[in-house]
Amino acid sequence: MSEFWLISAPGEKTCQQTWDHMMVATTRTNNLSTNHKFNIPDLKVGTLDVLVGLSDELAKLDGFVESVLKKVAQYMADVLEDSRDKVQENLLANGGMDLVTYITRFQWDMAKYPIKQSLKNISEIISKQVSQIDNDLKARASAYNNLKGNLQNLERKNAGSLLTRSLADIVKKEDFVIDSEYLITMLVVVPKTGYADWQKTYETLAEMVVPRSTNLLFEDQESGLFSVTLFRKALDDFRHKARENKFTMRDFQYNEEELKADKEEMTRLSTDKKKQFVRALGGPLVRWLKVNFSEAFIAWVHIKALRVFVESVLRYGLPVNFQAMLLQPTKKTMKKLREVLNELYKHLDSSAAGIIDSAMDIPGLNLSQQEYYPYVYYKIDCNLLDFKL
């Protein structure tokens, strides 16, 4: 991914001269950046008061849309799981265009954001559009995460400790005394280090324990699951004494219908999750994510264009006369490029001061709120989308 600097400077005799001077300054000694003209159409200016208020609103909207963009991208990575190497190839804009190409060849979308509308109306269109994407994403994420959580809980029950895991695939009907008025078979979890103690003591933990009734049904790395048969009226006393000897009784009674339902639920959830992944890999879910990532990204770049337009009018005054330019520096050239641009446009500090009342609260000129340079500057940081895979 890449970082871009979207800047503007006032037109000189022509906007082409502004462009030419920037190109000379940034390429005279060595190429400090790859540069592109950034085309912003003739938007409706409105009043100064509206522009000042809109400047603040656009800053907030910029941050909101960026956050939604990152959430959509991260959710795609979460859904694809083992196919996360395919995530970046799905993060495209405007019908399959890679993000860098879209930014460097930016054209205002007249159909989505009609320029006959006021700037405020255009910003509200973007806000409603991206808010809808955010709400839809929350609903889809909630449904998917609930399914995934239910499956993980069942998987833990099926593969966890003998103290908590499901016993549906471990016990059999013949392990139990069934339908007896007096006798009951219980299951006890015994640490492997306590096997000998269990065999020596289980018959004496309470009265009326059936002799030689214990069997090892299953064991994992830490414990074993033993059955034991006793009279029902001795159950409480046996439970108490077992706990004192660090043997843990499972609250389990054999019920064929419940065990069958447990197995079916596990199969159903596993099948549902697999279906979701199949859909995710080529179906509606990833299609939705791809489409809405594209929509959010396009909206984000249009917000950057709106911010440059508003800030340029506030800085440089009317009539509208500025050149928007997109610079793509490398990490090695960023510091030098900043120095060159500051030198090229340092005269704008004094000219801007003459146009704008110093008492006005304009975000672009408020040093305490954001980075300030003598030229209008906004960063488009596509590196934000290089999330952890």
WOQUI-V462409 format. One record per helix or strand of 2 or more residues. SS is the DSSP state (@ for helix, = for strand). FROM is the first residue (numbers start at 1). LEN is the number of residues. If there is no record, write none. Layout:
ss = [SS | SS]
from = [FROM | FROM]
len = [LEN | LEN]
This chain:
ss = [= | @ | = | @ | @ | @ | @ | = | @ | = | = | @ | = | @ | @ | = | @ | @ | @ | = | @]
from = [3 | 15 | 33 | 48 | 99 | 119 | 173 | 183 | 192 | 215 | 223 | 232 | 248 | 256 | 284 | 322 | 334 | 348 | 363 | 376 | 382]
len = [8 | 13 | 5 | 43 | 6 | 41 | 3 | 9 | 13 | 5 | 9 | 13 | 3 | 27 | 33 | 8 | 12 | 8 | 3 | 6 | 4]
